[in-house]
């Protein structure tokens, strides 16, 4: 084993790890040194079943040959090309492929490097669009409680997760939030879309009335709120948001960083819920998590609003050094081809019932107070320890890893989103592991 894969604990201090209990980790490191298909390999040689698709992103499984070879070939041919006032063929090819699979009417794509950047880009497009249309008074952005839209200032401003916001001052002004849709007293142990809570969408009407529609630029929501613990929208909720936004000429943004590329058994959450937004953010599964990349889809009318004035002038002053990076585009094209060849964008629909039944078999396990599932994503909510929130779920995370299954926790919720290549036997393995773990945690 090479030295770089055999780090000792006293070698770990330089890296300030993101979203991690750094002190706990560095006392007892959990090192992953290789991966293949559904499994990671640890530094001590153990196989760990990936129950989270990395971080909601490795939808086609790990180290897929087509994607790896595409990256290697592209790196040897054209490693980098600027996207400012220059282009390269592969980025246009990739953009065309993406819009061909997007919801109808979403005909243009703007490349970023992550979900957080996609959200920032979408918010800026929304604000600039209204200004370009002569409606500069529309500056307000409406998010939702418990929403997660990345970690940049725009994203945490419209987001509604307290821990992500409280340390960073006043954030953006002109932002308001709708209530979240989690109603455990009415919707506990729901399979798919909950029956109760669709009327919560009408809270948007109240907020618009409070501020006046002429000041509101956009509403941003996740079709399924993932990072907060898999909150599934009630029946009719997203359609009602669409109606209210249409009524008041407000742009509707779907944050599909998690739901995009097959997670719900359809290409996008917009397809699953039959609601087309005006702007759609993506990342994660766009390159199977292999190379950082994101993409923002917009309707033609939004794109065209910027295409005015002298043709030699820049229409939209925004972009990134790595927008449309050639290697990322190569990875993205190979990823889309893998999804298509293996039917992965609809596999969540094929396995959905089996996945649902397996997760809900844990209903009577210790500490379980709710289970939610849709497509190939699910959440198992645990009763918190008195005075020690998050500790019980984190203990379950550690025990599951010891037993060879990687899960993710947020608060006292276990969130699961395995690669779309998962087999029924591996679903059983995840659930059986959790059943044992829940009998062992305090």
N, C-alpha and C positions, 0 to 999 in steps of 0.2 A: 504493500500500500504506500502511495507517495506521501511525503511528509505533509503536504497541504491537506491531505485527508485524515491526518492523524494529529490534529491539534490537541494540545493539552489545555486544561482550564485556564492556566495563567497566560495563554495566548489570546484570550477572548476579550480583553478589556477595551481594545481600540474601537470596536464596532458598537455604536449606540444603536441598539436594535429597535425597529419600529413596532408599535403596538405590542410590546412584550414586557413582561415582568423581568427586567434585565438581571436583577440580583438573583432571583430564583433560578433563572435559566443558566446563568454562568456558574452557579454552584453545582447544578446537575444538568449538563448540556444534553440536548436532544439533537444529534447530528445526522443529517441525511446526506449520503455521499453518492448515490446513484438512483436511477429510477427506470422502470420499464412497464409500459402498459398500465396496469392497475396498481402497481406496487412501488414503494420506495425501498431502498436498502439503507440501513443505518451503518454507522461507523463500526459497530460491533457485529455486522453481518446479518442482522435480523431483517426479515421482510415485513413491511408495514403496508397494509391495505389502505389505499387513499380513499377516504370517505368524503373528501371535500374538494376534489379536483384542484388540488393545490390551494389556491384561494379563489374558488369559484371559477377557475379559468382554464384548466387543462381538460377541456371537454372531450377531446379525442384520445385521451390517455397519454402516457409519457413516452418521450423519445421515439416518436413515430418516424419511420425511415423516410417517408416521402418529404416530411417537413425538414428533417435534419439534412437530407441531401440537397433540398432547395436552398437552404441557408448556405451550405458549403459552396455550392456552385455560384450563387450570387456574390458571395464574399470574394471569390476569385475573379469575378468578371467586372463588377461595378460595386465597390464597397460603400461609396457615399456620393451623393449628388445634391446640390442645394435645390430647395424648392422655391426660393425667392427668385423670380424672374428667369428661372430655368426649369427644365423638366427631364424626365427619363421615361422610356416606354412602359416600364413595369408598373409605375404608379397609376398611369391612366388605365392600364389593363385591370388592375386591382379595383380601382374605383368603379369601372364599368361592371365588373362582376358583382360588386357589393350592391349597387343600385338595382341590378337585375333581380336580386332576391329580396330587396327591401319592400315594405308595404307600398301599395300603389300610390304614386304621386310624390314619393320621396326620391327625387331624381338627381340629387347632388350630394357630395360627401366632402367633408373637410377633415384632413388627417391630423391627429394629435399623437401623444405618446402614452396616454394613460386615461383611466376613467376620470380622475380628478381634472385633468386638462380638458377632457371632452366636456365636462360640465361647465368649466370656466368659459370655454369656447361657445357653448350653447347659450349661456346667459348673455355673453357679449353680442352674439348674433341677434338675440331677441331685442336687446336694447337698441342696437344699431339699426335693426330693421325698422323699428317704429320711427326712429329719427329720420331714416332715409325716406320714409313715407310721409314725412311732415307731421308726425305725431310725437314730437320730443317730450311732451308732458307725460308720456307713458314710461315711467322709470321704476315702478314698483315690481318686486318679484315675490311670488307667493310659493312657499314650500309647505312642508307638513311636519308636524311633531313626529319624532322617531325616524324621520327620513334620513338616509345617508346618501350624500352626493360628493364623496371624496373629501379631501383634507385641505384644499386651497381655500382662500378667503371667501370666494363666492360660494363654494360648495358648503362650507360649514355655516355660512350665513343662512342659506335656504334650507340647510339640513336641520334636523331636530333632535340630535343625540347630544344630551347635555355635556357629557364628558369631552366631546369633541369641540365644544364651543366655549366652555366656561373660563379657560385660561387665556383667551386671546382678545380681550378688550371688547370694543363696541361692534366689531365686524362691519358688514355693509349696512348702510342706512336704507330705509325704504323697503324693508323686508317684513312680511307677515307670514303666519303659519296656520294652516288648517289643522284640526284635530286628527290624530291618528285613528285607525279603524279597528284597533284591537279591542274586542268586547268579550273577554273570557267568560263573563257571566251568562252570555247568550250563545256564544259560538264555540265553546270548548269542544275539542276532539272533532273538529270539522274536517271533512274530506273535500278538498277542492274549495270552491268559492263559498264563503259563509252566507247563510240566509239573511242574517241581520246586519244592519249598518249601512245599507246603500244610501239611506237618507243623510248620512254624514257628509255626502258630497255637497249638500245644500249649504253647508257652512261656508263654502266658497262664495256663494251668493251674498251671504251676510258680510263677509270681508270686503267684497267688491263694493257693496253698498256703503260700508264704512268709509272707504278711501275714495270712492267714485271710480267708475270704470275707466274714465279718461286718464287715470294715473297708473293703471296696471298694465305692465308689459307682458308678463308671462307667469304661468303656473308650472311648477316642476314636481313630478312624482315618480317614484319607482312603480311599475306595474305590480310587482311583488316586492315589498320592502324586505331586502335580504339581510343586510348586515345587522339590523336591529333585532333579528330573530324570526325571519320568515313570516311576515304579516301579509296575508292574502286578501285582496280587495273583496268586499262583499259584492254580491250579485247586483249588477246595474250601476255600481259606484263609478267606474271609469267612464261609462257611457254618459252618465250625468255630468261628470266634469267636462267632457267634450261638449255637451250641449250648452253649459254655462259659458265656457270659453268662446264658443261660436256666437252666442248671443251678444257678448260684450267685446268682440274683436280682440280677445286675449289669446296669445299663443300658448299652446299646450305642449310641454316638453316631457317626453318619457325618458327617464334614466334607465336604459336597458343594458347597463354595464354587466349586470348579473343575468338578467333574463334573456339577453340576446344570444343567438347561436345555439338554440336547441334545448335550453334548460327546461322549458315547459312542454316540450314535445312539438313545438312549432319553431320556425326560424326566429321569430321575435315574439315578445309578449304582446305586442300590438296585434299580431295575427291570432294569438290565443283568445284575446278578449274582444277581438273585432272592433278595435278602436284605433284609428290612425291619428297619431299626434302631428304637430307641425314641425317639430324638431325631435330628433332621437339620438341619444348619446350611447356609444358602445365602446368597448375595450375588451379586456380579459380574453374571452374565447375567440376574438377576431384573429389572433395568431396562435391559438391554443396555449397562450401564456408563455410562449417560448421567447419571443422578442417583445419588448415594450411597444405597444401601439394602441391607438384609439381612433375612433372615427365618429364624426357628427353628421347625421343625415338631415337634410332639410328639404322641404317642399320647393318645387320650382319657383313659385311666386315669391318666396323669401329670397332665394338666390338672385332672381331677376331684379328684385328691388334695388340691389347694389350695382347692377350693370348699367349705370347711367354716367353722364358726363364725358369728358374727353377720354378716348380709348387708351391714351398713353399713361393715364393716372391709375395708381393703385386704388382698387375699389373698397378694400376692407383691410385696415391696418391691424393685422393680427396674424400670428403664425409662430412656428417653432423651428429651431435649427434642424430638428429631426423629423419634421412633418413629411410623411411619405418616404421615409428612409428606404432605399432599395432592398436591403436585407430584410427589413420588416415586411415589406410588400411581398417579397418572395415567400417568406414564411406564411403570410396571410393567404396567398393564392394556393399554396400547398395545403393549408388547413381547410380552405373551402372545398378543395377537391377531395380531401379525405372525408369531410362531412358528407359530401354528395355520394361518393363511391360506396360508403358504408351505411348510408341512410341514417346518420346520427342526428340530423336535425329533427327527425320525427321519432327517434327511438324512445324518447321520454313518454310519448303517447302509448307506445307498444308495451312498455314496462310499467306504466303509471299505476295500474291497478295492483300489480304484484308489489310494487314499492309501497303503495298506500297500505295494503293489508299487512305487510311486514312491520311497518312503523307502528301502526295502530295496535298491533299485538302487544305492544309495550304499555298499553293503557293501565294495566293493573300492577306494573312494576313499582317498586318503592319510589316515593317522592314525585312521581309524574303527575302534574296537574293539568297538562294540556299537550296535545299533539296536533300539528298542522302539516298538511302535505298538498302538493300540486306538482304535476309533471314529475321530474326527478330531483325535487328539492323537498326538504322537510325539516321540521323543528320539533324537539321534545323539550317542553318547558318543565323545569323542576321547582319544587318548593324551596325557597331560599333558606339557608341556615339563619336562625335568629341572630340578628346583630352582625352577621358576616355575609352580606350579599356577594354573589359571584363565586364564593369559595367552593360550594358543593359541585357546581358545574365544572370548575377548573380541576377539582379533584377527579371528576369523571374523565376529563380530558387526559390527565396524567395516567390514570389507570388503563384507559383504553389504549394509549400509546404503548404502555408496557406489555399489553396483551396483543399488540400487532395491528391496531386499527387507528388511523388518524381521523379525528373528528375536530370540529371547531366549536368554540363556545363564545357566546356573547351574553353578558350578564349571567343569569342562571338558565340559559337556553342552550341546548345542544343543537347546532345547525349542521345539516347534512346535504351535500350536493356532489355526489360522486361523478367521476368521468362517465360520459354517456355510453362508453363501451362496457359498462358493468354487466355482469351476468347474474342470473337469479341466485345462484349459489353464493356469490359474493355479497348480494343483498342480505341473504340469510346470515352470512358470517358477521356482517356489521351489526345486525340486530341481535344476534346471539351474544356477541361481545358486550353490547350495551346492557343487555338483560343481566349478564353476570356482573358487570361494573356497578349497576345500580343497586345490587344487593350488597356490595362491598363498601360503597361510600357512606360516610356518616350523614 
